[in-house]
Amino acid sequence: MIKDVTHAVLATWAAKDIPARLGVADTAKILGFAEHDIQILMAARKLTPLGDPAPNAPKWFAAIEVIRLAADEEWLNRATKEVSKYWRNKRERVGNPRKSLQRVSRERSEKVSPNSSPEPSPNGQFDSSGKALAGSERTTANIA
């Protein structure tokens, strides 16, 4: 069985004129993932780059290994679950921005006392008790 798969992988590799080393874009295309998902697969140790590249160095993958992984249904299932788990966890970490805004506005409204009122302006007119007069009352107070 393993010989048959290896033979099929080699035949595919030769027929497609694929280079021995693949970049991230080509690897993602063959495996059916987005380019940014390749980094997730590397972090989960589902995909290993060639050599020992620095974190900011370009990553290269063995074409024969990538083709073999693309033919392995079990590996594709595990890799897809790993990518899904990453994005689900990321959404939970970030949270829903709309809910966050609603929570902040609710907290702000709870901090304001219902009995509080804005300070009266210094130009406003007041009656003898210190209460601000309404527009019609001001006119009456000015005449009196």
C-alpha positions in Angstrom: 0.0 0.0 0.0 2.7 2.5 1.0 4.7 1.6 -2.2 1.5 2.3 -4.3 1.1 5.7 -2.7 4.7 6.6 -3.0 4.7 5.5 -6.7 1.5 7.6 -7.3 3.1 10.6 -5.6 6.3 10.3 -7.7 4.3 10.0 -10.9 2.2 13.1 -10.0 5.3 15.0 -9.1 7.0 14.1 -12.4 3.9 14.7 -14.5 3.2 18.2 -13.1 6.8 19.5 -13.5 6.9 20.6 -9.9 10.2 21.7 -8.4 11.7 19.8 -5.5 11.2 22.7 -3.1 7.9 24.6 -2.8 7.3 28.0 -1.3 4.4 28.8 1.0 2.1 29.9 -1.8 2.6 26.7 -3.9 2.4 24.6 -0.7 -0.9 26.2 0.2 -2.3 25.8 -3.3 -1.5 22.1 -3.4 -2.8 21.4 0.1 -5.9 23.5 -0.4 -5.3 25.9 2.4 -4.9 29.7 2.5 -1.3 31.0 2.6 -1.8 32.4 6.1 -2.9 28.9 7.3 0.5 27.4 6.5 2.0 29.3 9.4 -0.7 27.8 11.7 0.1 24.3 10.4 3.8 24.8 11.1 3.1 26.0 14.6 0.9 22.9 15.2 3.8 20.8 13.8 1.5 19.4 11.1 3.9 20.7 8.4 7.6 21.0 8.7 9.8 23.3 6.5 13.1 22.2 5.0 16.2 22.9 6.9 16.1 25.0 10.1 14.9 28.4 8.8 15.0 31.5 11.0 11.5 32.8 12.0 11.7 35.6 9.5 13.3 33.6 6.7 11.3 32.2 3.7 10.1 28.7 4.3 10.5 25.9 1.7 8.8 22.5 1.7 9.7 19.2 0.0 7.3 18.8 -2.9 7.2 15.1 -2.6 6.1 15.4 1.1 3.5 18.0 0.3 2.0 15.9 -2.5 2.0 12.9 -0.1 0.2 14.9 2.5 -2.3 16.2 0.0 -3.2 12.5 -0.8 -3.5 11.6 2.9 -7.2 12.1 3.9 -6.4 11.5 7.6 -3.7 14.2 7.6 -6.0 16.6 5.8 -8.7 16.0 8.4 -6.4 16.7 11.3 -4.8 19.7 9.7 -8.3 21.2 8.9 -9.4 20.7 12.5 -6.2 22.4 13.7 -6.7 25.4 11.5 -10.4 25.6 12.6 -9.4 25.4 16.2 -6.9 28.2 15.8 -9.4 30.6 14.2 -12.2 29.7 16.8 -9.8 30.4 19.7 -8.7 33.7 18.0 -12.4 34.8 17.7 -12.9 34.0 21.3 -9.8 35.9 22.4 -10.8 39.0 20.4 -14.4 38.8 21.1 -17.3 40.4 19.3 -16.5 44.2 19.0 -20.2 45.1 18.9 -20.8 43.3 22.2 -17.7 45.0 23.7 -19.0 48.4 22.8 -22.4 47.6 24.2 -20.8 46.5 27.5 -18.6 49.6 27.7 -21.6 52.0 27.1 -23.7 50.0 29.7 -20.9 50.4 32.2 -20.6 54.1 31.6 -24.3 54.6 32.0 -24.3 52.7 35.3 -21.6 54.9 36.6 -23.8 58.0 36.2 -26.1 58.6 39.2 -29.7 59.1 38.2 -29.9 62.1 40.6 -26.9 63.9 39.1 -27.5 66.8 36.7 -25.1 69.0 34.8 -23.7 72.0 36.5 -25.6 75.2 35.7 -23.9 77.6 33.3 -22.5 80.8 34.9 -24.6 83.0 32.4 -27.9 81.4 33.4 -30.4 83.2 35.6 -31.5 81.7 39.0 -34.3 82.3 41.4 -33.8 83.0 45.0 -33.3 79.2 45.9 -30.5 78.8 43.3 -32.6 76.9 40.7 -32.1 77.8 37.1 -35.1 79.6 35.5 -36.7 78.4 32.3 -36.9 80.8 29.3 -40.4 82.2 30.1 -39.5 82.6 33.8 -36.4 84.6 32.9 -38.4 87.1 31.0 -40.7 87.5 34.0 -37.8 87.8 36.3 -36.2 90.5 34.2 -39.3 92.6 34.1 -39.9 92.3 37.9 
